Amino acid sequence: MPDWTYHPLRPITARLLGRRRSERAALRFLATLTSRPAGARAVAAVFAHPAAPPGLAGRLGATVPVRHARDAIRALPVQGAGVIEIGPVTTADVPAVRAAATGRRCPVWARPGDPETAAAVAPYVDRVVTTEAAVVRLTDPDIETARRALADPDAVVLATPALLVAAGPGWFQRVIEAETPAGPAPSPRDAGPDPRRWPAWLWALLVGLGMIGGGVGAALITLGPVLLWYDNDYLGMRREQLAALNDRLVPFLQHDRITMAGTMVAIGILYAGLAWGGLRQGWPWARRSLLLSGAVGFPSILYFLGTGGFVEPLHAAVTIVLAPMFVLAVTPRIGPPRWTLLPDGPEPERRRALTGQLLMIVTGAGLLIGGVTVSVVGFNDVYVATDLDFLGTHAGHLEEANDRLRSFVAHDRAGFGGALIAAALSIVTLSMWGWRRGSRWVWWTLAGSATAGFLPAVAVHMVIGYTDAVHLAPVYVGITLSIASLTLSRRYLCAKEAA
């Protein structure tokens, strides 16, 4: 997986701090995080690399100079390095090596320059490396170069600082994935007719399809009657009466609900993609992505506790049906590796894809901020200034006309906020963990979810005349970033064969 934390940001930090300082700052940041158990778990979750296959354990690592040893020993094992070599080491460096190796999470070797240094450093490391040792130190970041070196079962392959500068610490993960034996992906027919034997990926696919169906159904209702009988009963008003109260009120409700429906479809596409391309192919990170997103999205139905008590039966029904399937989908039982990997290909193509990856992560982060903001608005003011400008009234007047209208709108707002957070978490994690050459499903999943999420939102605003530039600015920024990301990464993600 390309290391998004390294390449796209390194030119910026390098201009501010200088290249050597920026590299040390990045390593120190990771080392500081991993110095505590919670931080180590967080970094491990971010990199989400599979366990090294038995034949690779202890044979893939890094070689670092003494000045970087302490930070490297704390940071790199969490990212997949199975051994750290410190070298060259002189007699004066022995105290620093001893301090760096204290509390290590993986074997630490020392490469001394003379027999005296070897004798002095030996008590503090797991191995003293001699010139006769079968150690291959690589400067070429190409994964195939590492695989050829690892073909010798006695060889230990170490990434040099030059390699990590060029490829980022995600290089370890890419080598592990390439060296992991993988078989053909299963088909739905392999599951059989008994639901008790269905694999997690099939349940996840059903959740995704259910979300798509629920979103389409909600859109059809909104484009038709807008309000169902339970809406009319709660409000004590029908559509015609709401229109008489304010001629823009019904279109306003439509714009909220169409946007929510589009977000539901976007989530469904993301979940279906994670199921088919991620869980079905045995990627452990796909379960994490699904779990993180759904753990926020499904409980958002409880938002009604803080928005006045209105519970929409359709929303509740979809949740009741899909929640058990979601639980079955995220149970910790990922199948064996089924993925197919391609070489990274031309370096310019890979670098463009890294930039596209960063832009998609920024898009997801922006949606996350937007989802939190909308949720907070739903729990508090409900209407923003541009809403009241569009309606041509003030909140007090609406409350006087119908004291349940506020909680009704708040339910829609808060629910949309929760859905937006769920979609954002899925986009961010999929973009962080799924960016591999030839992963066409990642490109199509993100393209489909962006289309489903953004297009209805823009269309309904245009149709009802709610075109305030400030209100729509986040949507336009999201569309721009998504198009740029998908354009930059298309050749990389959609590659069909090795370059």
N, C-alpha and C positions, 0 to 999 in steps of 0.2 A: 504494500500500500504506500503510495507517495506520502511523504511526511509533510503535511500541510503546516505544521508548526515551525518548519524550518525554512524551506525555500522561499515562499512568497514574502515572509516577513524579514528575512535576513538582509536583503538590500536596504530596507528602511532603517533597521537598527544599526547596520554597518555604517550608514552615512552619519548617524547620530553619535555612535560610540567608537567607530573604527572596527575593522573586521575582527581582529583578535579579541578585542574587548567584548564585542557583541556575541562572539561564539562562547567566550567564557561566561558571559552573563546568562545566556540560554542554558548552559550546562549547570551553572550554579542555581538557577531557578528550579530546574528539575531536581537537582540534588537536595535542595532545601525542602521541596515538597515531599520527596521520598524519605526524608529523614524521620518522619513520623508515620506510624502505621496507617492512619487515615489518609495521609497524603500519598503513601505508596499504593494504597488500594485505588485511589482516584487516578493516579498516573497509569496504573495497570489497566484500569477500566477504559481510559482514553485510548491507549494503544491497542488493547484488546487482541493481543496476538494469541494464536493457538499454541498449545504446549508443543515443545520440540519433539519430533519423533524419536524413538529410542536410539536410532543410529546417529542422531545429531547431538544428543545431550553431551555437554561439555566440550564440544568441538567447534563452536562458533562464538566468537567474542570480539574483543577490541584490544588494541595495544595503544597505550597512552603515555605521554611523558610524565615525569614525577610531579610537575606543577599542576597537572590536571587530575592526578590519580584519585584524590579524595572525592572530588565531585563525580568522577566517572564511576567509581566503585559504588557510589550511592544511587546514581541515576540510571546507568545503562542496563543493569540486570533486570530492572522492571520493564524495560523495553525489549527484552529478548536476548541480551548478551549472556552467554553461559560461562564465560571466563574473562578475566581482565588481566592483561599483561602490563606491567610497569617497566619501562625501559627507555633508554639505557639508565642503569642505576650505578652511582658511584658510592664510595664509602660515606661521603658527606650526606648522601640522600637517605641513608638507612633510617634515621629517626622519622623522616617524612613518610617513608614507606610503611613503617610500623604504625604510625598514626592513621594513615589512609586505610590500612587493611583491618583495623579494629572494627568489629561489628559488621564485617562484610556479609553480603547475601549470596555470593558466588565465589568459586575458587579464584584466588589472586596469585599470579605468578610474577616473578621478578627476573629481569634480564640484566645481570651484572656485567660490568666491563672487565673484571679480573677475578681471580680466585679468592683474593682477600675479601672483596665485596660480597662474593657469593657466600662465603662462610659467615659473614656478619649479618646478611639479610635473610638467610635460610630459616631461622627460627620464627620469622614473622609472616611468611608466605607459605602457600601450599606447594609451590614448586619453583625451583630455580632453573631457568631455561638456559640450556647450553647451545652451542652452535650446531650440535648434532641433532637437536630435536626437530621433529617433523612439523614445523610451524610455518604456515604460509601467511605472509602479511600482504594484504591487498591494498592497492591504491585505486583500482578500477572499480567504480560502483556497479558495473553491469552484473546482474544477478547470475547470468550464465557463467561468468568467470568464477564466481564463488562456487557454483555447483560443480564445475569441472575440478576445482581444487578439492572439494569435499568427496569426490568420487574415490579418492584414496582413503580407505577406512582408518588409516593411522594418522591422517593429517588433521591439524587443528588450524582453522582459518580465522585470522584476526583482521578486523577492519582498522586501518590506520586513520589518524586524524584527517588526512587529506580525503580519504573516502567518505568519512562522516560529514565533512564540510560540503562535499559534492552531493551526497545522497540524503543526509539527515539520519537520525537514529532509527527512523522507520525502516531502514535497510535490513535490520535484523529480522523484522517481521516478514518482510518480503522473501528473504531467503528461507525462513522456516516454512512459510506457506508453499514455496516452490519445491521444497524437499519433502513435504508431507504427501505420502501416497494417497491418491484419490481415485474413486471409482465413478461409474456413470450415475447421474442423478435419477432418482425414482420418478415414476409417473403416478398419477392419481389411481390408476388401475391396480397398482401394487398394494394399495391400502386395504382392499377387500370390502365386503358389504357390512362388516360388523364395526359400528362406530367406536366400540371399546378398544379396537386395535388400530384406530387411525393415528397416524403420526402427528406430531405437533405442527408441522408445516401445513398440513391439510386443514387443521382447525384454524390456524392463522389465516389461511386463504379464505375460509368461510367467513371469518370476522371481517376481512377486507371487503369481500363481496357484499356482506350484509350492510356494511357502512355505506357502500356505493348505492345499494338499493334504498336504504333509508334516506340518503341525501336526495336521490332522484325523486322519491315519493314526496319528501318535504317540499321540493321545488315545484312539483306538479300541483300540490295543494295550494302553495303560495301564488302560483300563476293562475289558479282557478278561483275557488271561493275565498282564499286567503285565510279565513277563520273557519274552524270546524265547530260542531255543536258545543264542545266543552269550552272552547274559547268564548263563544257567545254567552254560555251560562255563567262563566266566571266574571266576565265584564258586565253582564246584564244589558248588553247592547249588541246589535247586529252590525254588519258591515255598513249598511246604509245610514244607520244612526251615527256611527263613527265619522263617516264622510260628512254628515250634516254638522257634526261638531267642529270638524276642521277638514277642509277638502284635500289636504295633503297628508292627513294622518294615515289613511290606508296605504298609499304608496310608501310612506315612511316605514310602516310595519313590513311591507313587502320587501323593502331594501334590506332590512335587518335579517329577515328569514331566508331570502335568496342567498345572501352572503353566507349565512350559517349552512345552508344546504350545500353550497359549493365547497365549503370547508370540510363538510362530512364526506363528500365524494373524494376530495383530495386526500383525506386521511385513509379512506378505503383503498385508494390507489397505492398509497405508501405501504399500507399493511399487506396488500396483495403482492406487491413487489418484494417486500421483505420475506414473505412466505415462500414465494416461488423461486426467487433468485438467491435468497439468503438462507433461510431455515432448511429448505429442501436440499441445498447444496452443502449443508453441514457447517455453515459459518457460525461460530459461537457468538460473535458480536451482533448477529441479526436478532437473536433472542433478547439481548440487552437493549437493543434499540426499541423493539416492540414492547418490552416490559416497561421501560422508562416512559414511553409515550402513553401507553394504555393506563398505566398507574395514575396518571394525571387526568386523562380524558374520561374514563368511566366514572370515577367518583365525582366528576363535575356536576352530575345530576343532583348532588346534595347541595348545590348552590342555592336551591329553592329555600333552604333554611335561612339564608340571609337576604333574600330578595322579596319577601312578603308572603311566601307560602304557596305561590302558584306552581303546580306540577303539571306539565303537559303530558297527557297519557301516551301520545305517540313517542315522545322522547323516552319516557319510562319503559314502554314496551320494547323499544329497540335495545335499550340498556339491559333489560331483564333477559332478553333472548341472547344477546351477544356476549354478555359478561361471562357466563360459564364457559363459552367457547374460548374466550380470551384466556381464562385461567388454564384450560387444557393446552392452549397454544404456547404458553410461557412456562409450562412445567419443565424443569431442568433435564430434558432428555433430547439432546441434539444428536442426530444421526452421524454416521461416519463421514469423513471428508468426501465431497462429491464435486469439488470445484475444478475448473480448468483455467490455468493461468497462461498468459502470454508474456513474453519478454517486454520490458519497458518501452522498447522501440526507440525511434529517433529522439535525441535529447531535446531539441526545440519543441517537439510535440508534447513531450512529458512536462516541460516547464510551462507551456501554455495551459496544460491540464491542471497543473498545480495552482496556477493563478485562478482558473475557473473553480477549482475546489474551494479556495479561500473565499471567493465571491459568493458561492452557494452557502458556505457556513455563515458568512456575514448576513446573507438573506434570512437564513433560519434564525439567527440571533435577533435580527430586527423583528421578525414575526413573534419571537418569544417575548420581547419587550412590549410589542403591540398587544399580545394576548393578555399579559399581566395588566397592562393599562386598561384594556376594555373590561376585564374582570373587576378591577377596582372601581371603574365608572359604574358598572352594573350594580355594585354593592352600595354605592354612595349617591352621586348626583344623578345617575341614570342618563340624563341628557347632557350632551356637550353643547358649547355655544353655537357651533355650526348647525346642530340639529334644530335648535330653537329658531335660528335664522331661517332655515328651510321651512319650518312649520309656521313661521310668522307669528309666534305667540311666546308665552313664557310658561315655565313649568307650573307655577301656581294656578294659572287659568285651567290647564289640563287636569290638575288634581281636583279643582273645584267642580269640574264637569263630570269627572268619574274618579272616585278615590281608589279604584283598583287598577287604573290604567298604568300608574307608575310601576307597581309590582309586576304587571304583565310585561311591560317593556324591559324591566330590569331582568326578568327571567331570560328573555331572548338575548339581552346584552351579555349577561354573565355567562350564559351557556355558550355563546359564541366565543367569549374570551377563553373559556376552558378548552374548547375545541381548537382554537388557534394555538394555544400552548402545546397541546398534544401534537398537532401537525408540525409545529416548529421544532420540538424535541426530536421527532422522527427525521426531519430534514437535516438537522445538525448532525445527528449520530450517523445517519446513512452517508452523509457527505464525508464525515471524518473517517469512517471505517470501511466504506465500500468502494473507494476510488481506486480501481485497478484497470489496467489496460485490458480491453476486450469485455468489460462488464457492461454490455449493452443494456441489460435490464436496469442498471442504476440510472443510466441516461434517460431511458424511456419512463421509468418510474418518476423521476424528478420532473421531467418535461410534462408528463400527464398530470401530476399533482399541481404543478404551477398553473397549467391551463385551467384545470377545474377550480382552483382556488381564486385566481385573479380575474379570469374572463367574466364569470357571472357577476362578480363584484363591480367591475367597471361597467358592464352592460346595464345592470339595473340602476346604477347611479345616473347613467346617461338617459335612460328611458324616462325616469321620473323627474329628471331635471335637477338632481342634487349634485351639482358639479363644482362645488366649492373647492378651490385649488388646495387650500390648507388641509381640508378633510381628506382629499384623495392623494395628497403628496406621498404618504407612505406606500400606497398601492403602486403608484407610478415608479417609485424608487425600487420597490420589490420586483416589479416587472422588468425594469432595466437591468438590474443585477442578475436576475434569473436568465434573461436572454443572453447577456454577456457570458455568464458562466457556462451555459449549455453550448454556446457557440465555440468558446475556447476549448472545451473538453470533448467535443463530439468525436473528433477523429481518434482521440486516445481511448475513450470509453467504448466506442462503437467499432474498434478495430476487429477485423475478422481473422487475421492471421499474422504471424510474426513478420516484422519489417525486415 
